[in-house]
Amino acid sequence: MSTSIDQAERLERKQSQSSGSDSIAKVDPSNVNTDVHVADPEKQSPAHPEDEEDVSALTKLYRRFRPVVLLALAGAILGWWICSTILPATRHRWIVQTLWAWFFIIVIAFRFIPNSVVTRPVEAVWVPCVQTPFFKLPYYVRLAMGWLALLGIVFGSAFGFKLEANTTYGDRAISVLGLFVFQFCFWASSKHRRHIPWPTVLVGLFVQQAIAMFVLKSGAGFSIFKWIAFLASDFLSQALAGAEFFFDADTIAKHWFFVNTLSSIIFFIAFVQMMYYLGVMQWLIRGFAWFFFKIMNVSGAEAVVAAASPFIGQGESACLVRPYVDYMTESELHLMMTSGFSTIAGSVLSAYIGLGVPPENLVTASVMSIPASIAISKMRLPEMDEPVTRGRVTVDRGEQKNAPVNALHAFSQGALFGLIVAGQILTNVLTVVSLVAMINGLLTWIGKGFGIHALTLQLILRYVFYPVTFFIGVPRNEILRVAELLATKLVENEFVAYLELKAIAASDNPLSARAYTIASYALCGFANLGSLGIQIGVLSALAPSRARIIARIAASAMICGFISTLQAAGIAGMLV
């Protein structure tokens, strides 16, 4: 070991004495023993002593006893799983408990086990038995197999399950027809129809349909997503303890948007910032991105942004790949914006839950929109260039000017950022609602000249959206009401639309269960005129040289994101 260290020190001395890049290039790294552990911060004097001082004693202790801590944590999780499975009070939720307990145990186990232990045996079977024979088939044969698989899962999901109350096979057939109408419109309006990556499109539509079936038609899937949704709801409700400190229990019970919703948003963003400091969010996003990168053949930057959008929102997800935004192709930028428009951010999930929307609908709609947004964007604007991040997934943490020194500092900084976000939401909702009211007042004044006493933007757009609402499977007698909600979402935002949905649900004439479910899916996205400005502003700041392209394709991306949420609603309509 000492000999290896001496070799490394002599090499370092030689490099420091040599001048110019040529002399550095002559150093052969193979001469150094690979067993050297000079890079260990505990065994090597730091280049910046002040950085070493910033490391807390608790962090140093964890680094030293990390294996013991992880093994103890795995043992505690295993013990909890055994107890919770045996005890009668928690036995009924064994599916969710088993899934999450063993997920964390496996994650801890792979801190000690090399990934190759699993990947090499799988590769040894997958490549010769599946991958190689499949790709030896002609392209059009593989494409035909993909179409057959997609048609099979679509028609099987629509007509292979029992009907729900007040639903007919005709209603489901309309949802199926709507799915194909949407795809035909994207194909017809594609900028480069001959270059549409059909494998990517087929896989995206297939995965979207599979997620919907798993959640809505399997007990395990519904239990898992419902557990995730209610876990999020319960977690976000803890923010009300802080709100009650400033107000009182009676005020909290009134469910004021200003108090309940904004306090939950501030708390959630603070927590997410702390998870970023600990590296949890990067690990989670990288896993999602790797999955979509592998199955849909998109660039690494596209996969990261699409996977991150449901968690952190449309602007923040773009910041994860900010070193590459200025080098993105037109197709990549279009997909980045489409994924932002077609999903919601976790920071506002509590707002929708507080308005009475079923949490499992919100979580399912957001996850379904990840593959859908990729498929739709690639149909509308296929890739014509070679992306810089093709073949790799990179999540950029970025260099912050005032980087937090520990988790508590990150939580505090996140709370301040959450206050800014909550203020933006408050001011945007207030001003946009007021602006629309002003426009509606002007339209009403003009309409009275024609004998129309209630002419509004929503009234105009609900007739424009009538055929779209019909094709997602809304019952005929409720199409206009749901179409008006879609118009509200596009013109104002999804907050206002969900407020109207809540008011309709509490009225004497509520929507049917089918129409309510479809509407809750269709409204779950950021595709509105206000978000259009946000997207253009954020991406133009990240990539000034691409500002003209961003502004040109932004409206197309917003429409694609809007249709993506409608498509998710239509698929839900096939299954309810």
MOGI-V326297 format. One record per backbone hydrogen bond with DSSP energy under -0.5 kcal/mol. NH is the residue of the N-H (numbers start at 1). CO is the residue of the C=O. E is the energy in kcal/mol with one decimal. If there is no record, write none. Layout:
nh=NH co=CO e=E
nh=NH co=CO e=E
//
This chain:
nh=5 co=1 e=-2.1
nh=6 co=2 e=-2.5
nh=7 co=3 e=-2.3
nh=8 co=4 e=-2.1
nh=9 co=5 e=-2.4
nh=10 co=6 e=-2.6
nh=11 co=7 e=-2.2
nh=12 co=8 e=-2.3
nh=13 co=9 e=-2.4
nh=14 co=10 e=-2.3
nh=15 co=11 e=-2.3
nh=16 co=12 e=-2.1
nh=17 co=13 e=-1.8
nh=18 co=14 e=-1.7
nh=23 co=19 e=-0.5
nh=24 co=20 e=-1.1
nh=25 co=21 e=-1.9
nh=26 co=22 e=-0.8
nh=26 co=23 e=-0.6
nh=27 co=24 e=-1.4
nh=29 co=27 e=-0.8
nh=31 co=28 e=-1.8
nh=32 co=29 e=-1.5
nh=36 co=33 e=-1.5
nh=40 co=37 e=-1.5
nh=43 co=40 e=-1.4
nh=44 co=40 e=-0.9
nh=51 co=48 e=-1.3
nh=52 co=48 e=-1.2
nh=53 co=49 e=-1.7
nh=54 co=50 e=-1.0
nh=55 co=51 e=-0.6
nh=55 co=52 e=-0.8
nh=60 co=56 e=-2.0
nh=61 co=57 e=-2.2
nh=62 co=58 e=-2.3
nh=63 co=59 e=-2.4
nh=64 co=60 e=-1.6
nh=65 co=61 e=-2.2
nh=66 co=63 e=-0.5
nh=69 co=65 e=-2.5
nh=70 co=66 e=-2.6
nh=71 co=67 e=-2.4
nh=72 co=68 e=-2.3
nh=73 co=69 e=-2.3
nh=74 co=70 e=-2.5
nh=75 co=71 e=-2.3
nh=76 co=72 e=-2.2
nh=77 co=73 e=-2.4
nh=78 co=74 e=-2.4
nh=79 co=75 e=-2.5
nh=80 co=76 e=-2.4
nh=81 co=77 e=-2.4
nh=82 co=78 e=-2.2
nh=83 co=79 e=-2.4
nh=84 co=80 e=-2.9
nh=85 co=81 e=-1.7
nh=86 co=82 e=-1.5
nh=87 co=83 e=-2.8
nh=90 co=87 e=-1.0
nh=91 co=87 e=-0.9
nh=93 co=90 e=-1.1
nh=94 co=91 e=-1.3
nh=97 co=93 e=-2.1
nh=98 co=94 e=-2.6
nh=99 co=95 e=-2.3
nh=100 co=96 e=-2.4
nh=101 co=97 e=-2.5
nh=102 co=98 e=-2.1
nh=103 co=99 e=-1.5
nh=104 co=100 e=-2.0
nh=105 co=101 e=-1.9
nh=106 co=102 e=-2.3
nh=107 co=103 e=-2.2
nh=108 co=104 e=-2.3
nh=109 co=105 e=-2.4
nh=110 co=106 e=-2.2
nh=111 co=108 e=-1.6
nh=112 co=109 e=-1.8
nh=113 co=109 e=-1.7
nh=117 co=114 e=-1.6
nh=118 co=115 e=-1.5
nh=119 co=115 e=-2.7
nh=120 co=116 e=-1.9
nh=122 co=118 e=-1.9
nh=123 co=119 e=-2.8
nh=124 co=120 e=-2.3
nh=125 co=121 e=-1.2
nh=126 co=122 e=-3.5
nh=127 co=123 e=-2.0
nh=129 co=125 e=-1.6
nh=130 co=126 e=-2.4
nh=131 co=126 e=-2.3
nh=132 co=127 e=-3.0
nh=134 co=130 e=-2.2
nh=135 co=131 e=-2.4
nh=136 co=132 e=-0.9
nh=137 co=133 e=-0.6
nh=137 co=134 e=-1.1
nh=142 co=138 e=-2.1
nh=143 co=139 e=-2.4
nh=144 co=140 e=-2.2
nh=145 co=141 e=-2.1
nh=146 co=142 e=-1.9
nh=147 co=143 e=-2.3
nh=148 co=144 e=-2.4
nh=149 co=145 e=-2.2
nh=150 co=146 e=-2.4
nh=151 co=147 e=-2.9
nh=152 co=148 e=-2.3
nh=153 co=149 e=-2.1
nh=154 co=150 e=-2.3
nh=155 co=151 e=-2.5
nh=156 co=152 e=-2.1
nh=157 co=153 e=-1.9
nh=158 co=154 e=-1.9
nh=159 co=155 e=-2.4
nh=160 co=156 e=-1.5
nh=167 co=164 e=-1.4
nh=172 co=168 e=-1.6
nh=173 co=169 e=-2.4
nh=174 co=170 e=-1.8
nh=175 co=171 e=-1.6
nh=176 co=172 e=-2.1
nh=177 co=173 e=-2.6
nh=178 co=174 e=-2.6
nh=179 co=175 e=-1.8
nh=180 co=176 e=-1.6
nh=181 co=177 e=-2.2
nh=182 co=178 e=-2.6
nh=183 co=179 e=-1.8
nh=184 co=180 e=-2.2
nh=185 co=181 e=-2.3
nh=186 co=182 e=-2.1
nh=187 co=183 e=-2.4
nh=188 co=184 e=-2.9
nh=189 co=185 e=-2.0
nh=190 co=187 e=-1.0
nh=191 co=380 e=-2.1
nh=195 co=192 e=-1.5
nh=196 co=193 e=-1.2
nh=198 co=196 e=-1.7
nh=200 co=197 e=-0.6
nh=201 co=197 e=-2.0
nh=202 co=198 e=-3.1
nh=203 co=199 e=-2.4
nh=204 co=200 e=-2.3
nh=205 co=201 e=-2.4
nh=206 co=202 e=-2.5
nh=207 co=203 e=-2.9
nh=208 co=204 e=-2.1
nh=209 co=205 e=-2.1
nh=210 co=206 e=-2.6
nh=211 co=207 e=-2.6
nh=212 co=208 e=-1.9
nh=213 co=209 e=-2.4
nh=214 co=210 e=-2.6
nh=215 co=211 e=-2.1
nh=216 co=212 e=-2.8
nh=217 co=213 e=-2.1
nh=222 co=218 e=-2.6
nh=223 co=219 e=-2.3
nh=224 co=220 e=-2.6
nh=225 co=221 e=-2.5
nh=226 co=222 e=-2.5
nh=227 co=223 e=-2.2
nh=228 co=224 e=-2.4
nh=229 co=225 e=-2.7
nh=230 co=226 e=-2.7
nh=231 co=227 e=-2.3
nh=232 co=228 e=-2.3
nh=233 co=229 e=-2.4
nh=234 co=230 e=-3.0
nh=235 co=231 e=-2.6
nh=236 co=232 e=-2.7
nh=237 co=233 e=-1.7
nh=238 co=234 e=-0.6
nh=238 co=235 e=-1.1
nh=239 co=236 e=-1.5
nh=240 co=237 e=-1.5
nh=241 co=238 e=-1.3
nh=242 co=238 e=-0.6
nh=243 co=239 e=-1.8
nh=244 co=240 e=-2.6
nh=245 co=241 e=-0.9
nh=246 co=242 e=-0.8
nh=246 co=243 e=-0.7
nh=247 co=243 e=-2.1
nh=252 co=248 e=-2.0
nh=253 co=249 e=-2.2
nh=254 co=250 e=-0.7
nh=254 co=251 e=-0.8
nh=255 co=252 e=-1.6
nh=256 co=251 e=-0.6
nh=260 co=256 e=-2.3
nh=261 co=256 e=-0.8
nh=262 co=257 e=-1.6
nh=263 co=259 e=-1.4
nh=264 co=260 e=-1.7
nh=265 co=261 e=-2.0
nh=266 co=262 e=-2.1
nh=267 co=263 e=-2.1
nh=268 co=264 e=-2.5
nh=269 co=265 e=-2.4
nh=270 co=266 e=-2.0
nh=271 co=267 e=-2.0
nh=272 co=268 e=-2.5
nh=273 co=269 e=-2.3
nh=274 co=270 e=-1.6
nh=275 co=271 e=-2.1
nh=276 co=272 e=-2.0
nh=277 co=273 e=-1.9
nh=278 co=274 e=-1.9
nh=279 co=275 e=-0.7
nh=279 co=276 e=-0.7
nh=280 co=275 e=-1.8
nh=281 co=275 e=-0.8
nh=283 co=279 e=-1.7
nh=284 co=280 e=-2.4
nh=285 co=281 e=-2.8
nh=286 co=282 e=-2.5
nh=287 co=283 e=-1.7
nh=288 co=284 e=-1.9
nh=289 co=285 e=-2.9
nh=290 co=286 e=-2.5
nh=291 co=287 e=-1.8
nh=292 co=288 e=-2.1
nh=293 co=289 e=-2.5
nh=294 co=290 e=-2.0
nh=295 co=291 e=-2.2
nh=296 co=292 e=-1.7
nh=297 co=293 e=-0.9
nh=300 co=389 e=-2.3
nh=303 co=299 e=-2.3
nh=304 co=300 e=-2.2
nh=305 co=301 e=-2.2
nh=306 co=302 e=-2.5
nh=307 co=303 e=-2.1
nh=308 co=304 e=-1.9
nh=309 co=305 e=-1.9
nh=310 co=306 e=-0.5
nh=311 co=308 e=-1.6
nh=312 co=308 e=-2.5
nh=313 co=308 e=-0.5
nh=313 co=309 e=-1.7
nh=317 co=313 e=-1.7
nh=318 co=314 e=-0.8
nh=319 co=315 e=-1.0
nh=320 co=316 e=-0.7
nh=320 co=317 e=-0.8
nh=321 co=318 e=-1.3
nh=322 co=319 e=-1.2
nh=324 co=321 e=-1.9
nh=325 co=321 e=-0.8
nh=326 co=322 e=-0.6
nh=327 co=324 e=-1.5
nh=328 co=325 e=-1.4
nh=333 co=329 e=-2.3
nh=334 co=330 e=-2.1
nh=335 co=331 e=-2.3
nh=336 co=332 e=-2.5
nh=337 co=333 e=-2.1
nh=338 co=334 e=-2.4
nh=339 co=335 e=-2.6
nh=340 co=336 e=-1.3
nh=341 co=337 e=-2.2
nh=342 co=338 e=-1.8
nh=343 co=340 e=-0.5
nh=346 co=311 e=-0.9
nh=348 co=345 e=-1.4
nh=349 co=346 e=-1.0
nh=350 co=346 e=-0.5
nh=352 co=348 e=-1.4
nh=353 co=349 e=-2.3
nh=354 co=350 e=-2.5
nh=355 co=351 e=-0.8
nh=355 co=352 e=-0.7
nh=356 co=353 e=-1.8
nh=357 co=352 e=-1.8
nh=361 co=358 e=-0.7
nh=362 co=358 e=-1.4
nh=363 co=359 e=-2.4
nh=364 co=360 e=-2.2
nh=365 co=361 e=-2.4
nh=366 co=362 e=-2.0
nh=367 co=363 e=-2.2
nh=368 co=364 e=-2.7
nh=369 co=365 e=-1.4
nh=370 co=366 e=-0.6
nh=370 co=367 e=-1.1
nh=371 co=367 e=-0.7
nh=372 co=368 e=-1.4
nh=373 co=369 e=-2.4
nh=374 co=370 e=-1.5
nh=375 co=371 e=-2.4
nh=376 co=372 e=-2.8
nh=377 co=373 e=-2.2
nh=378 co=374 e=-2.1
nh=379 co=375 e=-1.3
nh=380 co=376 e=-2.4
nh=381 co=377 e=-2.9
nh=387 co=385 e=-0.7
nh=390 co=387 e=-1.1
nh=392 co=389 e=-1.6
nh=394 co=392 e=-0.5
nh=396 co=320 e=-2.8
nh=396 co=394 e=-0.6
nh=397 co=395 e=-0.5
nh=400 co=398 e=-0.7
nh=403 co=400 e=-0.7
nh=410 co=406 e=-2.1
nh=411 co=407 e=-2.4
nh=412 co=408 e=-2.2
nh=413 co=409 e=-2.5
nh=414 co=410 e=-2.6
nh=415 co=411 e=-1.9
nh=416 co=412 e=-1.7
nh=417 co=413 e=-2.3
nh=418 co=414 e=-2.8
nh=419 co=415 e=-1.9
nh=420 co=416 e=-1.5
nh=421 co=417 e=-2.4
nh=422 co=418 e=-2.9
nh=423 co=419 e=-2.2
nh=424 co=420 e=-2.3
nh=425 co=421 e=-2.6
nh=426 co=422 e=-2.6
nh=427 co=423 e=-2.7
nh=428 co=424 e=-2.7
nh=429 co=425 e=-2.7
nh=430 co=426 e=-2.3
nh=431 co=427 e=-2.7
nh=432 co=428 e=-2.8
nh=433 co=429 e=-2.2
nh=434 co=430 e=-1.8
nh=435 co=431 e=-2.7
nh=436 co=432 e=-2.7
nh=437 co=433 e=-2.1
nh=438 co=434 e=-2.1
nh=439 co=435 e=-2.5
nh=440 co=436 e=-3.0
nh=441 co=437 e=-2.1
nh=442 co=438 e=-2.1
nh=443 co=439 e=-2.6
nh=444 co=440 e=-2.6
nh=445 co=441 e=-2.1
nh=446 co=442 e=-2.3
nh=447 co=443 e=-3.2
nh=448 co=444 e=-1.9
nh=449 co=445 e=-0.6
nh=449 co=446 e=-1.1
nh=450 co=447 e=-1.6
nh=451 co=448 e=-1.0
nh=452 co=447 e=-3.0
nh=453 co=451 e=-0.6
nh=456 co=454 e=-0.6
nh=460 co=456 e=-2.0
nh=461 co=457 e=-2.9
nh=462 co=458 e=-2.0
nh=463 co=459 e=-0.8
nh=463 co=460 e=-0.6
nh=464 co=460 e=-1.3
nh=465 co=461 e=-2.8
nh=466 co=463 e=-0.6
nh=469 co=465 e=-2.8
nh=470 co=466 e=-2.1
nh=471 co=467 e=-1.9
nh=472 co=468 e=-0.7
nh=472 co=469 e=-0.6
nh=473 co=470 e=-1.5
nh=474 co=469 e=-1.3
nh=478 co=475 e=-2.3
nh=479 co=476 e=-1.1
nh=482 co=478 e=-1.9
nh=483 co=479 e=-2.9
nh=484 co=480 e=-1.9
nh=485 co=481 e=-1.3
nh=486 co=482 e=-2.0
nh=487 co=483 e=-2.1
nh=488 co=484 e=-2.2
nh=489 co=485 e=-2.2
nh=490 co=486 e=-2.2
nh=491 co=487 e=-2.7
nh=492 co=488 e=-2.5
nh=493 co=488 e=-0.6
nh=497 co=493 e=-1.7
nh=498 co=494 e=-2.6
nh=499 co=495 e=-2.1
nh=500 co=496 e=-2.1
nh=501 co=497 e=-2.3
nh=502 co=498 e=-2.4
nh=503 co=499 e=-2.1
nh=504 co=500 e=-2.5
nh=505 co=501 e=-2.3
nh=506 co=502 e=-1.5
nh=507 co=504 e=-1.1
nh=516 co=512 e=-2.7
nh=517 co=513 e=-2.2
nh=518 co=514 e=-2.3
nh=519 co=515 e=-2.3
nh=520 co=516 e=-2.5
nh=521 co=517 e=-1.6
nh=522 co=518 e=-2.5
nh=523 co=519 e=-1.9
nh=524 co=521 e=-1.2
nh=525 co=523 e=-1.8
nh=526 co=341 e=-0.6
nh=526 co=343 e=-1.0
nh=527 co=341 e=-1.0
nh=528 co=526 e=-1.5
nh=529 co=490 e=-1.9
nh=530 co=492 e=-0.6
nh=532 co=528 e=-1.5
nh=533 co=529 e=-1.3
nh=534 co=530 e=-1.5
nh=535 co=531 e=-2.8
nh=536 co=532 e=-2.1
nh=537 co=533 e=-2.3
nh=538 co=534 e=-2.8
nh=539 co=535 e=-2.4
nh=540 co=536 e=-2.0
nh=541 co=537 e=-1.6
nh=542 co=538 e=-1.9
nh=543 co=539 e=-2.5
nh=546 co=543 e=-1.6
nh=547 co=544 e=-1.4
nh=550 co=546 e=-2.6
nh=551 co=547 e=-2.5
nh=552 co=548 e=-1.8
nh=553 co=549 e=-2.1
nh=554 co=550 e=-1.1
nh=557 co=553 e=-2.2
nh=558 co=554 e=-2.3
nh=559 co=555 e=-2.2
nh=560 co=556 e=-2.3
nh=561 co=557 e=-2.6
nh=562 co=558 e=-2.4
nh=563 co=559 e=-2.6
nh=564 co=560 e=-2.1
nh=565 co=561 e=-1.6
nh=566 co=562 e=-1.6
nh=567 co=563 e=-2.7
nh=568 co=564 e=-2.0
nh=569 co=565 e=-2.0
nh=570 co=566 e=-2.5
nh=571 co=567 e=-2.3
nh=572 co=568 e=-2.1
nh=573 co=569 e=-2.0
nh=574 co=570 e=-1.1
nh=575 co=571 e=-0.7
nh=575 co=572 e=-1.0
nh=576 co=572 e=-0.8
//
